[in-house]
Amino acid sequence: AALGEMGGNKEELYVPMPRNSLGFIIGKGGVAISAIEAECHVRMSAMRDNNPPGVQINGPPAGCEKAKGLLLERLGEWQSNGPPEQRSGPAHRREDHAGGMGGLIGGARG
């Protein structure tokens, strides 16, 4: 059933999260947050500029509680892996991007 058809018993939850975790929480192209929305029949919005930053959840109370639990699980995964800048492995995207920009700027000068 669509959200509007669920009898009007709606809840709004706010789940504070570290700003730098929100990219992981949302997932590439919004895939992770969309999957939680579909599973729990809720709408979610990342609130990066709020103080504290977090995720707003709207929908039926049971769906909101379930979505909050799933968000907190993802936050736990993010925390156990550490923020991206502290992970070991292949070169970080930021460095690759900066290197690419440097190459463009250097080429323009030469």
N, C-alpha and C positions, 0 to 999 in steps of 0.2 A: 504493500500500500504506500502511496505517496505520503510525504510528511503532512500535508494539509488534510489528509483523510484519517489521521490517527486520533480523532476524538478531542482535540484541543488541549489535552493534558501535556503541556510542554515544560521543559526545564532549560535553564541556561547555566552552564558551568564554565568556569575559567580555570585552566590548569597552568600555573606559572612554570616556565622552563627557561634554562639559560639561552640567551639569544643565539649563541654559536652552536646550539644543539638543534635549532629549528630546521636547518637544511636537511639534516639526517632524519628528523622526525617526519617531515613532509615527504621525503623521498624524491628521487629524480623525476622531474616532470609531475610531481604531486601524486605519484603512484601509491605511496604508502598511506597517505592521509585519505585518498580516495577509496582505498580498500577498506579502511576502518569505517568511513562514512557509509559505504554500501552494506557492510556487515551489521552495523549498529543502527541504521536508519536515522542518522543524524547529519547535520551540516557542521563543518568545522572551518575555522579561519585562524591562520597564524597571525598573531598580533606582535610583530617585531618591535614596534615603536612604543608599546605600552610599558608602563613601569609597575611591576616587573613584566618582561616579555612573556608570552605564553600562547596557548591555544584556546580559543573560544569554541564551546560545543553547544549546539542548540538541537533540541528534539525531545522525544519522549524520555521521561526520567530513567527508565531501565536502560535505554540505548545510550543515554549520556553517561551513566555509571560504567557501562561496559566499555564505551569509547575511552573514558578516562583511564580505565585499567590497561587498555591496550596501548594508549599513549605513554603511560608510566613504564610499561614493559619496554617500549622502544627507547625511552629515556635511559632505562637501566642498561640496555645494550650499548647505547652511545657512551655512557659513563664507564662501562667496563672496557670498552675499546679505547677510551681516551679521546680528547678532541683531536681533529685531523692533524693539527700542527705537531702533535706529540707522537703520532703513529710512525712506526718505521715501515719501510717498504719503498715502492717506486717514488720517483720525484713527485713532489706536491704540484698540483695544478697551478697554484699561484705563481710558483717559481717558473714553470713552463711558460705561462702567459706573459710574465714580466720579461723573460728571455726573448720571447717572440716580439714583444713591443720594442725592446732594445735593438733587435735586428732591423726592424722597420725604420726606426729613427736613425740608426747608423747608416742605413742604405740611403736615406733621404739626404743626409749630410754629404755623403761621398759622391 
